Each structure stands twice: as C-alpha cells, then as structure tokens.
C-alpha cells in the first residue's frame, strides 16, 4: 500500500507543468556620490538615514548628513570597526588589535532660533545657554538652582534662554507653557516660571489662574492671551526648534549650539570655559 501511494504521488508530480522562475525586477538609481580621499575601513549609517559614518585609518571619522553637510571627528587611532545608534548621536567603535570598545557621543552644533524667547543674564553675552524645558519635569525644576550658580560665576559672559518643550506624557505641561507665555506678555515670565516649578507636582488648570492673580496680572488680558493662537504659535515654534535640534526629552541644554550631556555645575563650567577660550 505504501509503495502504491508513493508511486501515485510521484506520478502526480510528473504530470505538473514545468515551473517558470519568478521574474523579479530591480531598479537602482544613485542618490548621492561622495569623493573620498582614502578607502574607508568600515561604514555605518543611522537608522533614520540622517547620518553616514565612515571610519578611516588613524581614527578619523568622516560624517555625511542627508542634507549634504560633511564633517570630521576623531576617535582612538587603533579602532577598525564602527556602528551607530538609531538617531546617529552616538557611535560605537572597537579595535580588533587592542580589544578596546568605546561609546562616543556625536554632537553637531545646532543653530537654534532664540528670537523672542525670555532670557537671563547679559543680552550680548558670548556664551548662550539654551534650555528646552517642561514645567512638569522634576529634572527641569532642579536645574534652576544650577542656572543661578552659572550666572553667579559668569555674570557677563553667559545668557540663559528658555524654550518650551512640553511633553505629551505630562497632562498640564502644554497649558503651563501657554500660561507662562501669557505671563511673559505682561513682563512677568520669570516670576511665573518660578511659581510653576515650585508647584510642579500639584499643577492643574486652576493653578494657572491662581498664579496669575498672585502676581497681580491683568486677568482678562492673561486669559485671552493664554487661549490665543499667538501663544500656541510660540509654544509650537519652540517645540519644533527642539525637534529640529534632536531634543527628545527634558531638560535638554545647548551651549552655543553644543549639546550639554553632563547637566551639573562642573559640566556647565567645562563647556562654557571651552567656548570662552574661542573669544580670547
């Protein structure tokens, strides 16, 4: 019986028509062509397609952006492998000869629009600190004390600029930003800013009216501006500026366009001093 089934099955196969291979069509087109001075040892590209990193001999990394910009960075000269994370703001390099592995931040200088934003310090200071902040963010609330120390140490050399970046995970952050913008229209941004951060754990929609009354603001003017398209546009502009600069969370701080990773007083001092040296 088994022999019969097998023979029948084979017979059935013999009756099948010959199969024709699928005719796949692939088209290619050159997107960009870059002329290199030497052959790369290894290549990596960010998942978002924004950056391509080419590791050369001697530790030189050539960086190409999707906008056509070309930059260079240096890593350990023994490195012969490179990869990157999804956003391209960190590269991973390793050496087969020394068995070393390093994680290296890649920070591109950002041109951030600060026109019309509230600031502290010397308006014409050579060093501009831009902080993207959320009024319900506990880490943003703590950063205020550090800003005070920075201004004490660099009273004439530093300007600190505030940018709104309310997070969707914080229920009242967007309205807090609108309220602070309305207070700014009456010259009371920083006083209102302080009240918001002092009470960031208890913020709700009633808080915004209470703080405005506490500061003696013109209440009809405050309410009208808070709900206006002009206020929304200011917050949207700040948020868009942040997204363009690669901001994903708060607080995000830039010093003369350079991303600050270590948000401690020594971290500020190190980067500020580096920038000040450029003006000597």
Beta strands, then each sheet from edge to edge (+ up, - down):
strand 1: 42-45
strand 2: 51-55
strand 3: 60-65
strand 4: 70-74
strand 5: 81-84
strand 6: 90-94
strand 7: 101-105
strand 8: 119-121
strand 9: 127-133
strand 10: 158-164
strand 11: 252-255
strand 12: 258-259
sheet 1: 1+ 2- 3+ 4-
sheet 2: 5+ 6- 7+
sheet 3: 8+ 10- 9- 11+ 12-
end
